[in-house]
């Protein structure tokens, strides 16, 4: 059985900072999955 939980806001900060920075200027039309690897299983 796979247990899931809701992510905390502090766990999403990295993705938000990346998307707000110049490092993501070529990222368009993508979904950034912040699911702690759940979809990789």
KOLMAR-698445 format. One record per residue (C-alpha): chain; x, y, z. Coordinates in Angstrom, 3 decimals. Example, Ala and Ser with C-alpha at 12.3 -4.5 7.8 and 13.67 -1.06 7.14 Angstrom:
<rs>
{chain: A, x: 12.300, y: -4.500, z: 7.800}
{chain: A, x: 13.670, y: -1.060, z: 7.140}
</rs>
This chain:
<rs>
{chain: A, x: 0.000, y: 0.000, z: 0.000}
{chain: A, x: 1.379, y: 3.388, z: -0.974}
{chain: A, x: 0.749, y: 6.110, z: 1.557}
{chain: A, x: 0.254, y: 9.615, z: 0.275}
{chain: A, x: 0.129, y: 12.957, z: 2.008}
{chain: A, x: -0.286, y: 16.551, z: 1.024}
{chain: A, x: 2.928, y: 18.472, z: 0.552}
{chain: A, x: 3.724, y: 21.363, z: 2.809}
{chain: A, x: 4.293, y: 24.843, z: 1.355}
{chain: A, x: 7.921, y: 24.778, z: 2.535}
{chain: A, x: 8.476, y: 21.671, z: 0.365}
{chain: A, x: 7.398, y: 23.497, z: -2.785}
{chain: A, x: 9.637, y: 26.528, z: -2.346}
{chain: A, x: 12.444, y: 25.105, z: -4.491}
{chain: A, x: 10.210, y: 24.630, z: -7.525}
{chain: A, x: 8.613, y: 28.048, z: -7.068}
{chain: A, x: 11.978, y: 29.813, z: -6.774}
{chain: A, x: 13.281, y: 28.000, z: -9.857}
{chain: A, x: 10.244, y: 28.939, z: -11.933}
{chain: A, x: 10.489, y: 32.569, z: -10.785}
{chain: A, x: 14.205, y: 32.791, z: -11.604}
{chain: A, x: 16.045, y: 33.461, z: -14.856}
{chain: A, x: 17.205, y: 29.825, z: -14.837}
{chain: A, x: 13.765, y: 28.767, z: -16.071}
{chain: A, x: 13.520, y: 31.202, z: -18.980}
{chain: A, x: 13.441, y: 28.335, z: -21.508}
{chain: A, x: 10.859, y: 26.303, z: -19.569}
{chain: A, x: 7.458, y: 26.689, z: -21.209}
{chain: A, x: 4.374, y: 24.523, z: -21.307}
{chain: A, x: 5.534, y: 21.928, z: -18.790}
{chain: A, x: 3.965, y: 20.487, z: -15.696}
{chain: A, x: 6.368, y: 20.395, z: -12.772}
{chain: A, x: 5.443, y: 17.420, z: -10.648}
{chain: A, x: 6.158, y: 18.009, z: -6.961}
{chain: A, x: 5.024, y: 14.617, z: -5.741}
{chain: A, x: 8.078, y: 13.276, z: -3.874}
{chain: A, x: 8.696, y: 10.729, z: -6.630}
{chain: A, x: 5.220, y: 9.152, z: -6.455}
{chain: A, x: 4.849, y: 9.006, z: -10.258}
{chain: A, x: 8.308, y: 7.437, z: -10.667}
{chain: A, x: 7.151, y: 4.195, z: -9.058}
</rs>
